[in-house]
Amino acid sequence: MTVRQLAPADAQAYRALRLRGLREQPGAFGSTYEEEVDRPLQVTVDGLEGRTGSAVFGALDDEGMLVGIGGVHRESKRKARHRAGIWGMYVVPEARGRGMGRALLGALVDHARTLEGLHRLELGVTTTNTAARGLYVAFGFVPYGVQPDSYRAGGQSWDTELMTMALE
């Protein structure tokens, strides 16, 4: 397994995996498959350019296939630049249970620690996703609230547990 920051050259593989995650686990993301499927690939390329404070990482299996993704995005407003959010975490079901999510989250946290003046990471996890929640708690994220009915799609509703971790 390899975990690395994704680059524009990874756009096609990243987009395919993100769309798979949106289709298979609609409650886990703030976006939907329908919103993203018709976006031009160039939007994904642009998003992987590694702007200051933002990065997308990927977990690759031993054959070099992208099997996990996740991002970190730093707040841009002056009063909120001490915070960043973990977003878009997804590992394909057939690669789960092998430490891919742990390695991916570790890379995101390590990247966040390199950003000057960043003191806090935040994320949201669907309350029904006990495996992901357990991973986040094991990393030191602590819950601070639940946003009821945070996502709706296909006649379903999901609550999101909000979590934070100090980087100091």
Salt bridges, closest charged atoms under 4 A:
ASP10 OD2 - ARG4 NH1 2.85
GLU24 OE2 - ARG20 NE 2.80
GLU36 OE2 - ARG18 NH2 2.95
GLU36 OE2 - ARG39 NH1 3.85
GLU49 OE1 - ARG51 NH2 3.94
GLU94 OE1 - ARG20 NH2 2.87
GLU122 OE1 - ARG83 NH1 3.05
ASP149 OD2 - ARG152 NH2 2.67
GLU161 OE1 - ARG133 NE 2.48
GLU168 OE2 - HIS119 ND1 2.35
